[in-house]
Amino acid sequence: MSRDPDRRERARRLPRELTPAERVLWKNLRNRLFAGFKFRRQHPIGPFIADMACRACKLILEVDGETHLGQEARDEDRTKYLHQRGWLVLRFWNTEVYDELESVLEAIYRVCVERQAKKSPPHPQPLSPEAGARGAERPPHPQPLSPEAGARGEEREDQ
């Protein structure tokens, strides 16, 4: 949560004031119902409060209605600010949530999976055999000695 008490209080008040479109979308995202991804409502990030956010994926969902008409420049500035901090903002119109909910959820799912995969660190390289790591590849066994080389300590050349 934000350290600014006014913004924190405003963020606490907002979840009770969801728009109908936000309520429809939230019903599908709440309580990790959405493929196990945890979303938060009215999540404060810097000076902004995101409609919904998944911190693990650094994904923000904004559901825009008629109140956002004419605020494109403000929304663009906000998106730039959030993008500079590693967040991706997906915006959906209310009508998209109402009329194309499955498509909206599919778009969110694809982004969550993609960003989660990018965030996961690659598996570390196994330790070298010299380090004695369990399960590390062992050096190849020495070649058996030929009968002629046995006395001289030479390896067989045919292997």
C-alpha positions as CSV (number, residue, x, y, z in Angstrom):
1,M,0.0,0.0,0.0
2,S,1.0,3.6,-0.5
3,R,2.5,5.6,2.4
4,D,0.3,8.5,1.6
5,P,-2.7,8.1,4.1
6,D,-5.1,10.0,1.8
7,R,-4.3,7.8,-1.2
8,R,-4.5,4.7,0.9
9,E,-7.9,5.7,2.3
10,R,-9.1,6.5,-1.2
11,A,-7.9,3.1,-2.4
12,R,-9.7,1.4,0.4
13,R,-12.9,3.2,-0.5
14,L,-12.8,2.5,-4.2
15,P,-13.3,-1.3,-4.1
16,R,-16.8,-0.7,-2.8
17,E,-17.5,1.6,-5.7
18,L,-16.8,-0.7,-8.7
19,T,-18.5,0.1,-11.9
20,P,-20.7,-2.6,-13.3
21,A,-18.1,-3.5,-16.0
22,E,-15.4,-3.7,-13.3
23,R,-17.6,-5.9,-11.2
24,V,-18.2,-8.3,-14.1
25,L,-14.4,-8.6,-14.8
26,W,-13.5,-8.8,-11.1
27,K,-15.9,-11.7,-10.6
28,N,-13.7,-13.7,-13.0
29,L,-10.3,-12.6,-11.5
30,R,-10.9,-12.7,-7.7
31,N,-9.6,-15.2,-5.2
32,R,-7.0,-16.6,-7.7
33,L,-9.9,-18.1,-9.8
34,F,-8.1,-16.9,-12.9
35,A,-5.5,-19.6,-13.5
36,G,-4.0,-19.0,-10.1
37,F,-3.0,-15.5,-10.8
38,K,-3.6,-13.1,-7.9
39,F,-5.2,-9.8,-8.8
40,R,-5.9,-6.9,-6.5
41,R,-8.5,-4.3,-6.9
42,Q,-7.8,-0.6,-6.7
43,H,-4.1,-1.2,-6.2
44,P,-2.0,2.0,-5.6
45,I,1.1,2.3,-7.7
46,G,3.0,5.5,-7.2
47,P,0.6,8.4,-7.6
48,F,-2.0,6.2,-9.4
49,I,-4.6,3.7,-8.4
50,A,-5.0,0.8,-10.8
51,D,-8.4,-0.7,-11.3
52,M,-6.9,-4.2,-11.1
53,A,-3.4,-5.4,-10.9
54,C,-1.4,-8.6,-10.8
55,R,1.8,-7.9,-9.0
56,A,3.5,-11.2,-10.0
57,C,3.0,-10.4,-13.7
58,K,3.3,-6.6,-13.3
59,L,0.1,-6.3,-15.2
60,I,-2.5,-3.5,-14.7
61,L,-6.0,-3.8,-16.0
62,E,-8.0,-0.7,-16.7
63,V,-11.7,-0.8,-17.5
64,D,-12.6,2.4,-19.2
65,G,-16.1,3.9,-19.9
66,E,-17.4,7.1,-21.2
67,T,-15.7,9.0,-18.3
68,H,-12.4,8.4,-20.1
69,L,-13.4,10.0,-23.3
70,G,-11.3,13.1,-23.8
71,Q,-8.7,11.9,-21.2
72,E,-6.5,10.1,-23.7
73,A,-3.5,12.3,-23.0
74,R,-3.8,11.8,-19.2
75,D,-4.2,8.1,-19.7
76,E,-1.2,8.0,-22.0
77,D,1.0,9.9,-19.4
78,R,-0.2,7.4,-16.8
79,T,0.6,4.5,-19.0
80,K,4.1,5.9,-19.7
81,Y,4.8,6.3,-16.0
82,L,3.7,2.8,-15.2
83,H,5.6,1.3,-18.2
84,Q,8.8,3.0,-17.0
85,R,8.4,1.0,-13.8
86,G,8.0,-2.3,-15.5
87,W,4.2,-2.5,-15.6
88,L,2.1,-3.4,-18.6
89,V,-1.3,-1.7,-18.9
90,L,-4.2,-3.4,-20.7
91,R,-7.2,-1.2,-21.3
92,F,-10.6,-2.5,-22.1
93,W,-13.8,-0.6,-22.8
94,N,-16.9,-1.4,-20.7
95,T,-18.6,-2.7,-23.9
96,E,-15.7,-5.2,-24.5
97,V,-16.2,-6.6,-20.9
98,Y,-19.9,-6.9,-21.4
99,D,-20.0,-8.2,-25.0
100,E,-16.7,-10.0,-25.4
101,L,-15.8,-11.2,-21.9
102,E,-14.2,-14.5,-23.1
103,S,-11.9,-12.6,-25.5
104,V,-11.0,-10.1,-22.8
105,L,-10.1,-13.0,-20.4
106,E,-8.1,-14.8,-23.1
107,A,-6.1,-11.6,-23.8
108,I,-5.4,-11.2,-20.0
109,Y,-4.5,-14.9,-19.7
110,R,-2.0,-14.8,-22.6
111,V,-0.3,-11.7,-21.2
112,C,-0.1,-13.2,-17.7
113,V,1.5,-16.5,-19.0
114,E,3.9,-14.6,-21.2
115,R,5.0,-12.2,-18.5
116,Q,5.3,-15.0,-15.9
117,A,7.5,-17.0,-18.2
118,K,9.8,-14.0,-18.8
119,K,10.0,-13.3,-15.1
120,S,11.0,-16.9,-14.2
121,P,14.8,-17.1,-13.9
122,P,16.5,-19.7,-16.1
123,H,17.6,-22.9,-14.4
124,P,21.2,-22.5,-13.2
125,Q,23.9,-24.4,-14.9
126,P,24.9,-27.6,-13.1
127,L,28.1,-27.5,-11.2
128,S,31.2,-28.9,-12.8
129,P,32.1,-32.5,-11.8
130,E,35.1,-31.1,-10.0
131,A,32.7,-29.3,-7.7
132,G,31.3,-32.6,-6.7
133,A,27.7,-31.8,-7.4
134,R,25.2,-34.5,-6.9
135,G,23.9,-35.6,-10.3
136,A,26.6,-33.8,-12.2
137,E,28.0,-35.6,-15.2
138,R,31.0,-37.7,-14.4
139,P,34.1,-37.7,-16.5
140,P,34.3,-40.6,-19.0
141,H,35.8,-43.8,-17.7
142,P,39.4,-44.3,-18.8
143,Q,39.9,-46.7,-21.8
144,P,41.0,-50.2,-21.0
145,L,44.6,-50.9,-21.6
146,S,45.6,-53.1,-24.5
147,P,47.6,-56.3,-23.7
148,E,50.7,-54.8,-25.4
149,A,50.3,-51.5,-23.6
150,G,49.6,-53.0,-20.3
151,A,53.2,-53.3,-19.4
152,R,54.0,-49.8,-20.6
153,G,50.8,-48.1,-19.1
154,E,49.5,-46.9,-22.5
155,E,45.8,-46.8,-23.5
156,R,44.4,-48.8,-26.4
157,E,44.2,-46.9,-29.6
158,D,41.3,-48.8,-31.1
159,Q,38.7,-47.2,-28.7
